[in-house]
Amino acid sequence: MTNKALTVIVSLILLLPLVIYFTVWDYYAINIPKWDDHALKTFILEYAGAENGQQKIRALFKQHNEHRIALTRFITWIDFCIAGGVNYRHLMLAGNLLLLGIIPLWHDILKKSKKPLFALVPVPFLWLTLAFWENMYWGMAAIQNFGVVTLALWTLYLCINPRIFPFLMSFFLAGLTILTSGNGLLVLPVGAVLLFLTQNRKRFASWIIASAAMVAVYFYSYTKTGSNPESKASLFQLVKGYMAFLGSFAESFPVLNHFQVCFFLGIVLFLVAVSIISATLFRLIRNKYGVKYERITDLFCLGAILFILGTALIVVYGRAGFGLEGLITSRYKIYSVLLLIVAYLYVVIPIRGSFLSPYITAIIFLAVTFNVFSYHYHLVDAYNLRKMLVTEQFNWTFEDKELKYPSDTSFASRIVAKTPVFYDQWLPLISIADRQNYAGNSPGMTALFDETSFKAGKNSLTVNNNSFTSQRLQDSGIYILLSSKKRYYVFPAYRTRNTSRKELFLKQYYFASGFHSEISYAGLEKGTYQIALIRQQGEQTGMLFKGKKIIVRETRENKVKVNW
């Protein structure tokens, strides 16, 4: 086989995880804002209504929680201007494209280390998975949490480049990094450490001066946020959470105790990181490199690991108050996988001769296995998230029983691009079911209702079913409809993962039998609500009321204090 043909084959293999990733993303991504995404609508109002450049700058750079998210706001404004309205799918896409920026960086490192293109194959299989599902399907978080990682690593890589232009570019990227997410500030001290180790005094001095200016600008008019609960975790628990954070890539492994395996592998990765730091510092101090680029690789990997470990400290300290289990959630998992692919460089770069291909082949097998585990494990998360977003939009859109879209034509109402959603087909059926108890064309609704339990508590309604077996994806599934004299509410019934490895991997049965939902009374208008089940099966819809009801007395919705 010729080298050209081999390159084509390897390139196609490299494209495979990318195609799978964006196909799955496209299947579940929907133009609906999630939580902080709503703040971007306020930004558009402020920026469009600004009377001068100073007000525009203030709107672009003002604080959001503990972050400055100027990059996210800038991309949002560009999308609004081009598309005529903010489309959160576009923001998600922008963030996911930023995620891809790591792959050419790793390609450049491996190429300059005299490694074949084949050595890059494990990286996209590890990097592009559904393990990052929460950031993938969240407009603001996609740009912020993916963007800060890619920008930080390119900043560190360029600041140690011997040529002057890449070094100057690193200042621009450093500024962009800290205006993407708060932990982007870490590139300043980490970059300073790397430049100090290069023993280039002029570059080190210029970096320190620029960093001081960036920090001063960042913290100008900065106010401390109080939205995170105070952590009551002990030192041992914090250490445990730190290790689980570093090993969170392993959450999708088919084991019973996911937190414990993350904790154990986090310890392994931490020891690997410490070993790499120690060996790298020893080589840098001795400064005996046969090839000049080996020193740049060592400096970059040292900087990447310091950035990861520093971010882990910030997250664990700031988020431990939410519970240690939350430290292995999807939004933070990128740092665990990043540590994994940095460690991969230290495995593959030193290998020479005929041992190279067998080692890489074995690692590719492990990377593909991890990729498969991630998609099978986290598909349920993507499914549940989409249902949550869709039902939330229904509830804030329709505030009475007429089920008509608001006729508001103001500028504020036109900020978000309008996107058809599948529940539009429900609107006439809901009114019919409310009058006749049943509507639609999905059979077996009576049996489904009878097999479902409804427990009305003091503060919430608990719905549970242990027999529902559908494996349909996307918008199919069960929803709970509440109907009072004044309005309707729709809530999702969530599915859980199938714990049978045989059914999951051989039969593609992603969901365990049954569904569940806990509907809090907080945020509901007071009144008596009739309860119905909605079943969506592809194009078939069934709605059934069968005498179940709850009484919601006046409640207060707990609102988180924010600075936006």
N, C-alpha and C positions, 0 to 999 in steps of 0.2 A: 504494500500500500504506500502511495506517495505521501510526502509530507503535506502537500496541499489537500489531498483527500482526507487525511487524518485531521487536519485543522478544521475542515468543513464539518466532519462528524462530531468533533469535540464542541464546536460552536453550536451545533444543533442540540447537543446534550445540555449545554449551558443555558440555552433558551427554554428548555423544558420546564424547569421550576418557575421561571418568570411567567410563562404562558399560563401555567396552572394557578399561580398566585393571583394574577389579574383576572382570570376567568372566575375564580371563586369570589374575588372582591366584587366584580361586576354583578354577580348573582345576588349578593346580599346588601350591597350599598344602596342607600336610599336618601333622597334629598329632604331630610328632616333634621333640624338642629337637636343636638343633645346637650343638656345642661349648660355649660359655659358657652356653647355655640350661640346662644341667644344674645350674649354680650356683643357679638359682631354686628348685630342689627343696630344696637345703640351706637356703635362706632360709625357705621355708615351715616346715621342721622347726624352725628356730631361733625363728622368730616365734611359731609355735603353742605351742612349749614354753617360751616366756619366762615367768618367774615374776612379773615386775613391769614397769612402764612403762619403766624405764631399760633393761632388757634388750631390750624391743621396739624402742626408739629405736635402740639399738646395732645390732640386726639390720637395721633399715631403712636406716640411714645409713652402715654400715661400708663400707670401701673395696673396690672391685672393680677389679683391675689399677690403673690410674692414675685411675680415675673414681669418682665417687659416683653410684650409679644408683637413688636413692631413688624416683624417679617410676616406673621400670620395676618395682621391687619392690612399690610400692603398687598398681599396676594388676594385678600378678600376684596379690597377696593378695585384691583385690576379685574377680577372676575365680575364684579358688579358693573364696571364700565363696559366690558366687552360683551358679556352675556345679557346685560340689561336687568340683572337681578342676581343676588347671591345664590349660588347652587352649591350645597354642601357636599355633593358628590365631587364637584370640581376641586373643592378644598381637600377632600380625602385623597383624590388622585394626585394633587400637588405634593401632599405629604408622602404618599407611597412612592412617587417618583424620586423624592429626596432620599428615601431609603435605598434606592438603587445605587446611589452615589458611592456606597461602600465597595461595590463590586469592581469598578474600574480602579479604585485605589488599591485593592488587594491584587488586582491584575498587574498593576505597575510595580508593586513591591516584589511579586513573584518573578516577573519578567526581568527586572534588574538584578534579581538574585540568581539569574540563569536557570530558571525553572521553566518547563514546558507549559503550554496552555492547559494541558491535562491536569496540572496541579491546582488549577483554579476551580475545577468541577465541584469539590465538596462545599465551597463557600456559598453559592446561591441555594443549594439544597438545605444548608443550615440556616441561611439568612432569610429566605423567602418562604415563610410558612404561616399557617393560621394561628400560630402561637401569639402573634401580635394583634389578634382580632380586635381588641378594644380600640387601639390606636388606628387600625385600618379603617374602621367604620365611624370615626369621630373626626369631623372636619378640623376643628381647632387642634385637637391632640395629635392628629396625623402630622401636621406641619410642625408643631412645637416639639413633640417627643421624638419623631424621626429626624426632623431637621437639625435639632441641636446635636445629635450624635454624629451625623454625616459632616456637618459644618465644623464641629470640634476636631474630628479626626483629620480632615483636610487642612485645617488651620495648623495643627501640630506637625503634619507632614511637610507643609510648605515652609514653616518657620525655620526648619533645620536644613532646608535645601541650600546647597552652597551657592547657587546662583542668586543674583540680586532681585530679579523680577518676582520669582515665587515667594521670596522673603517679604517683599513689599505687599504682595497679594495676601499674605497671611495676616497683616494688620486689618485689612478690609474684612476678611473672613472672621477674624476674632471679634470685631465689632458686631458683625451680623450674628455671630453665635450667641453673644450675650444678650442680643435683642430678640432672641428666639425663645429662650427658656432660662430661668434663673441659674441652673447648674452650669450653664455655658460660661459663667464667670470663672469656672475652674480652669479654662484654657489659659488664663492669664498667669497664675502661679505655676501651672504645669509647663507652659511654654517657657517661662523664666528659668525653671530648673533645667530644661533641655538645653537652652542657649547658654546657661552657665557651664554645663558639662562640655559644650563645644569649645569653650575657652575663647570665644569671639567676644571681646569686651565691648566693641562698638555696637554689635547687634544686641547684646544683653542690655546695655545701657538704654538703647533706643526702645527696646521692648518694655523695660521698667517704666520709662517716662510715658509711653503710650498707654500702658496698663493703668498707671495712676490717673491719667486723664479719663480713660474709659470708666473706671470705678467711680470717679467723681461725678461724671455725667449720669451714670446709672443710678446712683444713690441720691441725686439731686431731687429734693421733694419726696423722697421715699418714705413710706409709712409702714410700720410693722403690722402684719395681718394677724388676726386672732381667730381664724376659722378652724385651725387644726386643734383637736382636743389634746389636752396635756397627757403625755405618756406616763403611765404608772408602772411600766414594765421594769423589772429588775435588770441589773447588768447582765446576768446570765441570759435572760430573755432577749435583751438587745443583741447580744452576741449570736444567739440562736437565730434571731430574725435576720441578722446581717449575713450569716452563712446561707440561710434559706434563700435570701435575695440573690446571692451570687450563683446558687445552684438551681434557680427557678426554671431554667430551660427544661429540666427533667420532669416538670409537672405532668406532661403528657405520657410518661412511661406507664405501661400497663401493670401497675402495682396497686396494692390496697391503700397504703398510706403515702399520699403524694407529698405532703409536707415533709415527712421524714426522709424521703429519698432526695428531695431538694436540699434539705439540711446536710445530709451526708455528702452529696456531690458538691455542695457549696464549700464544704471543708476541703475537699480534694482540689477544687479549682483555686481556693484561696492559697493552699500550700503550693500549687503550681505557680500562681502569680508571685508569691514571695520568692520562690526559687528562680523565676525568670528575672525578677528585679535584682536579686543578689548577684546572679551570674552576669547580668548586663552591666551593673555598676562595676563589677570586678574587671570586665573587659574594657569598659570605657576608661577606667582609671589607668589601666595598663597601656591602653591606646596602641595595641599591636594588632593591627588589622592588615590582612593580606590584600583585601579588596576594599577600596574606599567606601563603597555603598553598604558594606556590612555594618559600618558604624552608624550610618543613617537609619538602617533598619532597626538596630538596637535602640537608638534614641527614640524612634517612633513608637516601637512596641512598649518601651518604658513609659512614654507619655500616655499611650492609650490605656495601659493598666492603671496608672495613677489616676487618670480621669474616671475610670470605672470604679475603682475602690473609693475615690472621693465622693462620687455621686451616690454610691451605696451608703456611705456614712450619712450624707445629707438626707436621703430618703428614709432610712431606718430611724434616724433621730426625729425627723419631722412627721412621719406617718405611723410610727409604732402605736400611737394613741388610738388608731383605728383597729388595732388587732394585728397579731403577727401573721395570721393567715393572709392578710391583705398584701403582705410584702412579696408574695409569689404571684400576684395577679398579672394579667396580660400587659398592662401599661408599662410595667417596669422590666419585663422579661428581656427586652432588647439588650440590656447591659450584661445579662448572664450569657446570652448567645454571643455577644461581642467578645466577652472574655474567652469564650470557647474558640472563636475563629482567630483571636490573637495567639492563643496557645497552639493552634494548628500551624501557624507560621514557624513557631519554634520546633515543631516536629518535622515539618517537611523541608525547610530551608537547609538544614545541615546535612541532609541525606544526599549521598552521591552514588553514582554508578548504577548497577543493575538492581539495587535494592529499592530505587525510587518508585518505579511503577507498581510493584506489589504493595508497598506501603500506602500509596495513594489510592489504589484500588480498594484496599481494606477500609480506608477512611471514607471513601465514597459510599461503600456499602452501609457503613454506620450512619452517614449523613442522610442517605435516602431513607433508611429505616426511621430515623428521627423525623424526617419530613412526613412520612406516612403516619406515624404516631400523632404528630401535631394536627394534621388535617382531620383524622378520625376523632381525636379527643375534643378539639375545640370547635368542631362544626356545630355542636349543640349550643355553644355560647353565641356564635354568630346568628343562629336561628332565633334564639330567645331575645337577643338584643334588637333584632329587626322588629319583632312583634311588640316589644316594649315601646320602641320609637313610634310605630304606626298608631298604636292605641293612644299614646300620649297626645299625638297630633289630633286625633279624632276628638278627644276630650276638651282640648283647648279651642278647637274650631267651632264645634256645635254647642251652643249654650242654651238652646231651647229645643222643643220637640218638633219644630218645623224642619230641622235638618237641612237648612239652606246655607250655602256659603255666604259669609258676610259680603255686603255690597259696598264696603268701604273702598274708595278709590284714592285715598290720600297717598302721599309719598311713602309714609311708613308702611302701609299695607302692601306696597309693591317692591319692598327691599328684597324679599326672598322669592326666587323664581318659583313659579307654580309648576307642580309636578303631579300628574294623575296618580292616585293610589288605589289599591285594589278594593278598599272599602266603599268606594263610590257606588259599586254595584249593590252594596248592602242597604243604601239609604231608603229606597222604596220598600224593601223587605222588612226593615225594622218597624216601620209604621204598620204594616200588615200584621206582623207577628204580635205587635202590641195590642191590636184589636182582636185578633183571632187566636192568639196563643201560639200559632205555628205559621211559618212561611218558608219557602224555598223548595229545593228538589233533592235534598240529601236524605236518604232513608235511614231508619234505625235511630232516630233522635230520642224516641221515648225510652228505649233500652239504655242509651247512653246517659240520659238524665237520671234514670233509676239507679244506675251503677255509680253515680257521682254523689259524694257527700258534701253538704253545705253546713258549716258550723259558724253561727253568728256569735262572736265574742263581744266583749265590751268595747274594744277599739278597732276590731277588724273582722272581716269575713274570710274564713278559711274554706277553700274548695279543694277537694281531693278525689282522684280516681285512680284505681290500680289496674284497670283492665283495658284501657284504650291502647291500641296496638299500631296505629298508622305510622308509616315510615316516610310519608310525604314531606318535602322540604319547603323552603322559602316561606310563603304566606299561608300554606295549609296548616291546619291544626284547630285547636279549640280556643274560643274566646268567651268571656263572661260579659253579658249585657245586663246593666242595671237600668231600670225604668221607673221614674217617679212621675208625679203630676207635671213637673216643670221641665225635666230634661232626661237625657240618656247619658250613661257612661259605658265605655267598653274597656275591658282589661284583658291582658293576655293570660292564658294558662300555659305555664312553663313545662318543658319536658326535661327529663334527666338523662344522663348518659347510660348507655347499655354497658354493664360491667362484664358481660359475657364476651370474652376475647374471640371465641369461635364465631359467634353471631356477628360481632362487630367487624372483624377483618375478612371473614369468608362470605358472609351473607349481606354485608353492608347495612346491618340493622343498627343505626346510630342511637336510637332512642330506646330506653327501657319502657316497659309497659306503664301506662297511666299518664297523668298530668297533675299539676298542682298550682295553686295560686293563693296568695294572701293579700287581700285588698284592704288597705288601711282606710278608716273612715275620715282620717285627716285630709282635708281638701275637698271632701264631698259636701254638697249642699245638704242641709238637714231635710229629712222627709222619709217617707216610706217607699222602699224600692222593691219592685218585683224583679226576680232573678231569672235570666234566661241563659241557655247555652247556645253558642253559635259554633257550628262545625263547618270549616272550609276544607273541601277536598278537591284540589285542582280547581275546576270551574264550577263544581257543585257547592251549594250553600244551603245549610239548614239552620233554622232558628226555632227554639221551643221554650215557652214559658210553661211552668207546671205547678203553680201555686206556691212556690218558695218566695219568701220575702224577708227583708231586714228593715229595721227602723234605725235611722241615723239621726241622732240628736246633734245639737250644735257642737262643733269641734273646732279646735284651733290647729292650724297648720304651722309646724315648726319651720321657720325659715333660717337658713344659714346666713350669717352676716358676711357680706362681700363688699369689695371696694370698687365695683364696676356696675 
